[in-house]
């Protein structure tokens, strides 16, 4: 018997490289020894070097024949029964050699058979049980609680310093944080909100409540520009009411020693800084609140090191993560499942939605004219490039660089306006000076790399233009867009894309044209790029799912989480006889995978 794809060649059917199977004694019947190859839906495996799929099919068939019945069941039977899912041995055989007919091939391809769903459910269940158990274990650790009655009074005082009223989302997030801080176990919470939604104001008020009761707090930001801006805002808004200090790589030695002395003396203060906060000389006496801004910019070990600085005797610090990259719900339940999540969905009053336009090469001239009009009206603009220098462009000769384009824009496109340059290779004092000049409107245009992606706040800047937008991630483009629209004036974002943008790049840019909602954008980003790309290279490892897919199988994730939560409440240590197989699984290997994904 010959099997393979039949094609016409010169009007005659042919089969190139067919699989040949020995025939049985009857016409159309396969030899019994090769029943795994014909007369059924057969698996096609990813190629392994030196092992063709036909041979691998034979090996797996033989393994299942000999040992398939010995596959042990880890999950409690009642959960499988409640979802009408088969046991493991049956599911594994059905996935490899399904009894389904060819008419059901679509369900096999879509991983939608009961056998596939059972294996997906198991992966989610085992993972979610560990995530939820970690939350339970944290609830058993000790932290210094704040007095809730005093915190209410301090909150009211601190909110009185704000030049605006908190939005409903900010009020709710702050209440959730203060409730956690009043508990005798460590808070582990993430506050997520769109660019400009006011997460930092919430963090400042929460910090003030901790300081008022004798504690210390730390806020670690990914860049010096952002750390300096946080510090400046803390001083500007609260004056001496919020005892704040700034520690970065650029802090002078004398100031550094003064800050370290204040910390060592137990002075209640909020120390804002960069990676400098986790260096050995920094010692906190009573660090009660650790805050990480844009936590995906830091490695797991960096976050953990800062948190460890607050561990003293039997007490642990409270932990708050701030992110302007909203986390899709499926990721929040998995990679961040040990965190409580507070979401701020609305923007403060007075913010105007940014009008976004994807600009093709033929429309560049009209876009530049629109930018000139905004500049003539007294506004300011950012121009963002993917490279600092042309020397970085090896293999990417078509990409524009910030250094070269700053000169070109000043000379050719905008000769009547003042152009400045900012990039990550500049010294800290140079970067600070350029940003200060831009804020004082001594510069009309700031040419930059993505160093301005996070936190830079210039309300008079109403235009941002991103060159080679197809080369940036969706969330990163949304972050860049957040540099404008920070005041009451109409703001515009131009994404300049080359004519060679691929299908995925085009999808990303289309999403940004259609919505300014960071939560919708995060969901679209997950759909387009998948969880591995979304988490980024700094996340410790990828999610340990071999079959489960967060997008395709999100309903099974929710079912598995509900069941895992019920089991944890019923038998947290898995002592019941029906739960011991699952306990043995975790003792054998389950916790190893989970350790790779700890978020703190």
C-alpha positions in Angstrom: 0.0 0.0 0.0 1.3 3.5 -0.9 0.2 6.5 1.1 1.0 10.2 0.5 -0.1 13.4 -1.2 -1.3 12.9 -4.8 -0.6 15.7 -7.2 -1.0 16.1 -11.0 2.1 16.3 -13.1 1.6 16.8 -16.9 -2.1 15.8 -16.3 -1.1 12.5 -14.6 -1.4 11.7 -10.9 1.8 11.1 -9.0 2.8 10.5 -5.4 6.2 11.9 -4.5 8.1 9.9 -1.7 5.1 7.8 -0.7 5.1 5.7 2.5 5.0 2.0 1.5 3.2 -0.5 3.8 3.2 -4.3 3.4 -0.2 -5.5 2.5 -2.2 -8.2 4.4 -3.6 -11.4 3.0 -6.8 -9.7 1.9 -7.0 -6.8 -0.7 -6.8 -3.4 1.0 -5.8 -5.0 4.3 -2.6 -3.9 6.1 -0.2 -6.5 7.5 -1.0 -6.9 11.2 2.5 -5.7 12.1 1.9 -2.3 10.6 -1.6 -1.5 11.7 -0.3 1.7 13.3 0.4 3.1 9.8 -2.7 2.4 7.8 -6.5 2.0 8.2 -6.6 4.8 10.9 -5.8 8.4 11.6 -2.1 8.4 12.2 0.1 10.9 14.1 2.7 13.0 12.2 5.5 14.0 14.6 7.9 16.8 14.5 11.1 15.6 12.8 13.8 14.4 15.1 17.2 14.2 13.5 17.9 10.7 12.3 14.4 9.4 13.2 11.8 9.7 10.5 8.2 10.1 11.7 7.3 6.6 10.5 10.0 5.1 12.7 9.0 7.2 15.7 5.4 6.2 15.1 6.4 2.6 15.4 8.5 3.2 18.6 5.6 5.0 20.3 3.1 2.4 19.3 5.3 -0.3 20.8 5.8 1.7 24.0 2.0 2.2 24.4 1.3 -1.5 23.7 3.8 -2.6 26.3 3.5 0.1 29.0 0.4 2.3 28.2 -1.7 0.6 30.9 0.9 1.3 33.5 0.6 5.1 33.3 -0.4 6.2 36.8 -3.2 8.7 37.5 -2.2 11.8 39.5 -5.5 13.7 39.5 -8.4 13.0 41.8 -11.0 11.0 39.9 -13.9 13.1 40.9 -12.6 16.2 39.1 -12.1 14.2 35.9 -15.6 12.8 36.2 -17.1 16.2 36.7 -15.8 17.4 33.4 -16.4 14.0 31.6 -12.6 13.6 30.9 -10.9 10.2 30.4 -8.2 8.8 32.6 -4.5 9.4 31.7 -3.8 6.0 30.0 -6.8 6.4 27.7 -6.0 10.0 26.9 -2.4 9.4 26.0 -3.3 6.5 23.6 -6.1 8.6 22.0 -3.8 11.6 21.5 -1.2 9.4 19.7 -3.4 6.9 17.9 -7.0 8.2 18.0 -9.9 5.9 17.4 -11.7 8.8 15.7 -12.6 8.6 12.1 -11.2 10.9 9.4 -14.4 13.0 9.7 -13.3 14.2 13.2 -9.8 15.2 12.0 -10.6 18.9 12.5 -11.1 18.3 16.3 -7.8 16.5 16.5 -6.0 19.3 14.7 -7.6 21.9 17.0 -6.7 19.9 20.2 -10.4 19.8 20.9 -10.9 16.1 21.6 -11.6 14.9 25.2 -8.2 13.3 25.2 -6.5 16.6 24.4 -8.6 18.5 26.8 -7.9 16.0 29.6 -4.1 16.5 29.2 -4.5 20.3 29.0 -6.6 20.3 32.1 -4.0 18.3 34.0 -1.2 20.7 33.1 -3.3 23.7 34.3 -4.5 21.9 37.4 -1.1 20.9 38.6 0.3 24.4 38.0 -2.6 26.3 39.5 -2.5 24.2 42.7 1.1 25.2 43.2 0.4 28.8 42.5 -2.5 28.9 45.0 -0.5 27.0 47.5 2.3 29.5 47.3 -0.3 32.2 48.1 -1.5 30.2 51.1 2.1 29.7 52.3 2.7 33.5 52.1 -0.4 34.0 54.2 1.4 31.9 56.9 4.5 34.2 56.9 4.6 37.1 59.3 4.8 40.8 58.4 4.5 44.0 60.5 0.9 45.2 60.0 0.0 48.9 60.0 -2.8 50.2 62.3 -5.8 50.5 59.9 -7.4 53.4 62.0 -4.2 55.5 61.9 -3.8 54.6 58.2 -7.2 56.0 57.4 -6.3 59.3 58.9 -2.9 59.4 57.3 -4.5 58.5 53.9 -6.9 61.5 54.2 -4.0 63.8 55.1 -1.8 62.6 52.2 -4.6 62.7 49.6 -5.1 66.4 50.6 -1.7 67.2 49.2 -2.5 65.7 45.8 -3.3 68.4 43.1 -6.1 66.2 41.8 -8.8 63.9 43.1 -8.2 60.2 42.9 -10.2 58.3 40.4 -12.5 55.5 41.5 -10.0 53.0 40.3 -7.2 54.6 42.3 -9.4 54.8 45.4 -10.2 51.1 45.1 -6.6 50.1 44.5 -5.4 52.2 47.5 -8.1 50.6 49.7 -7.0 47.1 48.6 -3.3 47.9 49.3 -4.0 49.4 52.8 -6.2 46.4 53.7 -3.3 44.1 52.8 -0.8 46.3 54.7 -3.0 46.0 57.8 -2.8 42.1 57.7 -0.2 40.3 59.8 1.2 38.5 56.7 3.1 40.0 53.8 1.2 41.7 51.0 2.0 40.4 47.5 0.1 42.6 45.2 0.4 44.0 41.7 -1.2 47.3 40.7 -1.7 47.5 37.0 -3.0 50.5 35.0 -2.6 52.1 31.7 0.1 54.7 31.0 -0.8 57.8 33.0 -3.5 56.2 35.1 -1.9 57.4 38.4 -0.3 54.2 39.9 2.6 56.2 41.4 0.3 58.5 43.3 -1.4 55.5 44.9 2.1 54.0 45.7 3.2 57.3 47.3 0.1 57.5 49.5 0.5 53.9 50.6 4.2 54.6 51.4 3.3 57.6 53.4 1.0 55.5 55.6 3.8 53.1 56.2 6.3 55.9 57.1 3.8 57.5 59.4 3.9 54.3 61.5 7.7 54.2 61.7 8.4 51.9 58.8 10.7 52.3 55.8 9.8 51.9 52.1 11.8 51.3 48.9 10.7 52.0 45.3 13.0 50.5 42.6 12.6 51.9 39.1 14.3 50.5 35.9 16.0 53.8 34.8 17.7 56.8 36.4 15.4 59.1 34.4 12.3 57.4 35.9 13.8 57.2 39.4 14.7 60.9 39.4 11.2 61.8 38.1 9.5 59.8 40.9 11.7 61.5 43.5 11.0 65.0 42.0 7.2 64.3 42.0 7.3 63.0 45.6 9.0 66.2 46.7 6.8 68.5 44.5 3.5 67.0 45.6 4.1 66.2 49.3 6.9 68.5 50.3 8.3 67.4 53.7 5.2 65.3 54.4 6.7 62.3 52.6 10.3 61.8 53.8 11.9 60.7 50.5 15.5 60.1 49.3 17.0 59.3 45.9 19.8 56.7 45.4 21.1 55.9 41.9 24.5 55.2 40.3 24.9 59.0 39.9 24.3 59.9 43.5 27.4 61.7 44.9 29.5 59.8 47.5 28.7 62.3 50.3 24.9 62.1 49.6 25.1 58.3 49.4 26.7 58.1 52.8 24.1 60.4 54.3 21.3 58.3 52.9 22.8 55.1 54.2 23.3 56.6 57.6 19.6 57.6 57.7 18.6 54.1 56.7 20.8 52.5 59.3 19.4 54.8 62.1 15.9 53.5 61.3 14.7 56.9 59.9 11.2 56.4 58.4 11.8 57.2 54.8 10.9 56.3 51.2 14.1 55.5 49.3 13.6 55.8 45.6 16.3 54.4 43.3 17.5 52.1 40.6 19.5 48.8 40.9 21.6 50.8 43.3 19.1 49.9 46.0 20.1 46.2 45.9 23.9 46.8 46.3 25.5 45.5 49.5 26.2 48.8 51.3 22.4 49.5 51.4 21.0 48.3 54.7 17.4 48.9 55.9 16.6 48.5 59.6 12.8 48.2 59.2 11.9 47.9 55.6 8.2 47.3 55.6 7.2 48.0 52.0 9.1 47.0 48.8 7.8 48.5 45.6 9.0 47.6 42.1 8.1 49.8 39.2 7.8 48.2 35.7 8.8 44.9 37.3 9.2 43.1 33.9 12.3 45.2 33.4 14.0 43.4 36.3 15.2 39.8 36.6 13.6 37.6 39.3 16.8 37.6 41.3 17.0 41.4 41.4 13.4 41.6 42.7 14.1 38.9 45.3 17.3 40.6 46.5 15.5 43.8 47.2 12.8 42.0 49.1 15.3 40.0 51.1 16.7 43.4 52.4 13.5 43.7 54.4 13.5 40.3 56.1 14.4 40.6 59.8 13.9 38.1 62.5 10.6 36.4 61.6 9.2 39.4 59.7 8.9 39.9 55.9 8.3 43.1 54.0 5.1 43.8 52.1 5.5 43.7 48.3 3.9 45.9 45.7 4.5 45.7 41.9 3.5 48.5 39.6 3.1 47.9 35.9 1.9 50.0 33.0 1.7 46.9 30.9 -1.6 45.4 31.9 -1.5 41.7 32.2 -4.0 39.6 30.3 -6.2 37.6 32.7 -4.9 34.2 31.6 -1.3 35.3 32.3 -2.4 36.9 35.6 -3.7 33.5 36.7 -0.6 31.7 35.7 2.7 33.6 35.6 1.5 36.1 38.2 -1.0 33.8 39.9 0.5 34.2 43.4 -0.2 38.0 43.3 -3.3 39.9 44.2 -4.2 42.2 41.3 -5.5 45.8 41.5 -6.5 47.4 38.3 -6.9 51.1 37.5 -8.8 51.3 34.2 -9.7 55.0 33.9 -7.5 57.9 33.2 -7.4 61.0 35.4 -9.7 63.9 34.4 -8.3 66.2 31.8 -6.3 63.6 29.9 -7.1 63.5 26.2 -7.1 60.3 24.1 -4.1 60.1 21.7 -5.0 60.0 18.0 -2.9 57.3 16.3 -2.0 57.0 12.7 0.1 54.4 10.9 2.1 56.2 8.2 3.2 54.5 5.0 6.2 55.8 3.0 3.8 57.7 0.6 2.2 59.6 3.5 5.4 60.8 5.3 5.2 64.3 3.9 1.7 65.0 5.2 2.6 63.5 8.6 5.6 65.8 8.8 3.4 68.8 7.9 1.1 67.9 10.8 4.0 67.8 13.2 5.2 71.2 12.0 1.8 72.6 12.7 1.8 71.3 16.3 5.3 72.8 16.8 4.3 76.2 15.5 1.4 76.1 17.9 3.9 75.9 20.8 3.8 72.2 21.4 6.7 69.7 21.5 7.5 66.4 19.8 9.4 63.2 20.3 11.0 61.3 17.5 11.9 57.7 18.5 14.4 55.4 16.6 15.4 51.8 17.2 19.2 52.4 17.1 21.6 54.9 18.7 24.3 54.7 16.0 24.6 53.4 12.5 27.4 51.1 13.8 24.7 49.0 15.6 23.0 48.4 12.3 25.1 45.5 11.1 22.7 43.4 9.0 20.1 46.1 9.3 21.5 48.7 7.0 18.1 50.1 6.3 17.4 51.1 9.9 17.7 54.8 10.9 19.6 55.7 14.0 18.9 58.5 16.5 22.4 60.2 16.2 22.2 60.5 12.4 18.6 61.4 12.2 18.9 64.1 14.9 21.2 66.0 12.6 19.0 65.3 9.5 15.9 66.5 11.2 17.5 69.7 12.5 19.1 70.5 9.1 16.5 69.4 6.6 13.0 68.7 8.0 12.8 71.1 11.0 15.4 73.8 10.6 13.3 76.4 12.4 13.0 74.4 15.6 15.4 73.4 18.4 16.3 69.7 18.3 17.9 67.7 21.2 19.3 64.1 21.4 18.8 61.6 24.1 19.9 57.9 24.3 21.1 55.3 26.7 24.8 55.6 25.9 25.0 59.1 27.3 26.3 59.8 30.8 23.6 60.2 33.4 24.2 63.9 33.9 24.0 64.5 30.2 20.7 62.6 30.0 19.3 64.6 32.9 20.3 67.9 31.4 18.7 67.1 28.1 15.5 66.0 29.8 15.5 69.2 31.9 15.9 71.4 28.8 13.0 69.6 27.1 10.8 70.0 30.1 11.7 73.7 30.3 10.8 74.0 26.6 14.3 75.0 25.6 14.0 72.2 23.0 11.1 71.7 20.6 12.0 68.2 19.4 13.6 65.4 21.4 15.2 62.7 19.3 15.6 59.5 21.3 15.7 55.8 21.5 13.3 53.9 23.8 15.0 55.3 26.9 11.9 57.6 27.1 9.6 54.6 26.9 8.8 54.6 30.7 7.9 57.4 32.9 9.0 60.6 31.2 6.3 63.3 31.8 6.2 66.4 29.7 2.5 67.6 29.4 3.4 70.1 26.6 4.7 67.3 24.4 1.7 66.4 22.2 3.3 64.5 19.3 5.4 61.3 19.2 6.7 59.8 15.9 8.2 56.3 16.0 10.4 55.3 13.1 10.5 51.6 12.0 7.4 51.0 14.2 7.1 47.5 12.8 10.3 46.5 14.7 8.8 47.3 18.1 6.5 45.1 20.3 2.9 46.1 20.7 3.1 46.9 24.4 6.3 48.8 23.9 4.6 51.0 21.2 1.7 51.6 23.6 4.2 52.6 26.3 5.9 55.0 23.9 2.5 56.5 22.9 1.9 57.1 26.6 4.6 59.9 26.5 2.0 62.2 25.0 -1.6 62.9 25.9 -0.5 63.8 29.4 -2.2 67.2 29.3 -5.4 68.8 28.0 -4.2 69.5 24.5 -5.0 67.2 21.5 -2.1 64.7 21.1 -1.0 62.6 18.1 1.1 59.5 17.5 2.6 58.6 14.2 3.9 55.1 13.6 6.1 55.2 10.5 6.2 51.8 9.0 8.2 50.5 6.0 6.5 49.0 3.1 8.1 45.6 4.1 6.2 45.2 7.3 5.1 41.5 7.8 1.7 40.2 8.6 2.3 40.1 12.4 3.7 43.6 12.4 0.7 44.9 10.5 -1.6 43.3 13.0 0.1 45.0 15.9 -0.1 48.5 14.2 -3.7 47.9 13.3 -4.6 47.2 17.0 -2.9 50.5 18.1 -4.8 52.5 15.5 -8.1 51.0 16.8 -7.7 51.5 20.5 -5.9 53.3 23.3 -7.1 50.8 26.0 -4.0 49.1 27.4 -6.0 46.2 28.7 -7.4 45.4 25.2 -3.9 45.9 23.7 -2.4 43.4 26.2 -5.0 40.8 25.2 -4.3 41.4 21.6 -0.5 41.2 22.2 -1.0 37.8 23.9 -3.1 36.6 20.9 -0.5 37.8 18.4 2.8 36.9 20.1 1.9 34.2 22.6 2.8 34.0 26.3 6.5 33.3 25.8 7.1 36.6 24.0 4.8 38.5 26.2 6.6 37.5 29.4 9.9 38.6 27.9 13.4 37.2 28.3 13.9 38.5 31.8 11.2 36.3 33.2 12.8 33.3 34.7 12.0 30.6 32.2 8.8 30.0 30.2 5.5 28.6 31.4 5.9 24.8 31.7 3.0 23.9 29.4 3.7 21.4 26.7 0.2 21.0 25.4 -1.9 23.7 27.1 -2.3 27.0 25.3 -3.4 30.1 27.2 -5.3 31.5 24.3 -6.9 28.4 22.9 -7.6 26.7 26.3 -8.5 29.7 28.5 -11.8 28.1 29.6 -10.0 25.0 30.8 -7.6 27.2 32.7 -10.5 28.7 34.6 -12.0 25.3 35.4 -8.7 23.9 36.5 -8.1 26.9 38.8 -11.5 26.6 40.4 -10.9 22.9 41.1 -7.4 23.5 42.4 -8.7 26.2 44.7 -11.5 23.8 46.0 -8.9 21.1 46.7 -6.6 23.4 48.5 -9.3 24.5 50.8 -10.4 20.9 51.5 -7.0 19.2 51.8 -4.0 21.7 51.6 -1.4 19.1 52.4 -3.0 16.3 50.2 -3.2 13.8 53.1 -6.5 12.2 51.9 -6.0 8.8 50.3 -7.5 9.9 47.1 -5.1 12.9 46.9 -1.9 11.0 47.7 -1.0 10.3 44.0 -1.0 14.1 43.4 1.1 14.6 46.5 3.6 12.0 45.3 3.8 13.9 41.9 4.7 17.2 43.6 7.2 15.4 45.8 8.8 13.8 42.7 8.9 16.8 40.3 6.1 19.3 40.5 7.7 21.9 42.6 10.9 22.0 40.5 9.0 23.5 37.5 7.2 26.0 39.7 10.4 27.4 41.3 11.5 28.6 37.9 8.4 30.8 37.7 8.4 32.6 41.1 7.5 36.2 40.5 9.2 37.5 43.7 
